[in-house]
């Protein structure tokens, strides 16, 4: 049972992160003449990817620790997510600063972040493949 759950988590996380990266690459093609509907489609791809990948990533962090440290795992997972968001903004800002203006720099910035997300997707999927399944824990009424 644990092996099938790990495969399902790997598929969800890999698919979700790949959708985020592909959505960012798609959004990088937008220009001032891009119809709003097309841009909204790329945003929906990105948000679908986030919705698919975040719950299993959080669950993986929380269940990898003993039950009495689940809150610590949740906090560490949230911290990692916020740190990643801050680094994404920093990378995007750095790429934007190398261009004449927002309009000319946004495409390259989104492409850089999209490629970074796709590389991270490969690393996370590889990590899930090498991860050894944790045996099921018996729950007890005596455990707080």
Buried (B, 14 or more C-beta within 10 A) or exposed (E): EEEEBBEEBBBBBBBBBBBBBBBBBBBBEBEEEEEEEEBEBBBEBBEBBBEBBBBBBBBBBBBEBEEEEBEEBBEBBEEEBEEEEEEBEEBBEEBBEEBEEEEEBBBBBBBBBBBBBBEBBEEBBEEBEEEEEEEEEEEEEEEE
